[in-house]
Amino acid sequence: MSTTATRHRLDVLVENRSGVLARVANLFARRAYNIYSLSVAPTDDERFSLMEIVVEVDSTPLEQIVKQLNKLINVVEITEVDGHHP
């Protein structure tokens, strides 16, 4: 990580379907965005899962990452969690 990169957490509500995690990871890989940490958990509604993604942002604005994630068909909602993460 360069000295100018910061970490931000995105909570991403996605449809609980096969291949969604791969599509999200591929988006990050294709755009050369670095995922610092990633966890996926079920929600009270079994149709959905919650991804908590901590992303390292350097020259790419966080808004650009959110915009790209929103283009994925299985993404329902994205919440930017305030604060930087270790």
Secondary structure, 3 states (H helix, E strand, C coil): CCCCCEEEEEEEEEECCCCHHHHHHHHHHHCCCEEEEEEEEECCCCCEEEEEEEEEECCCCHHHHHHHHHCCCCEEEEEEEEEECC
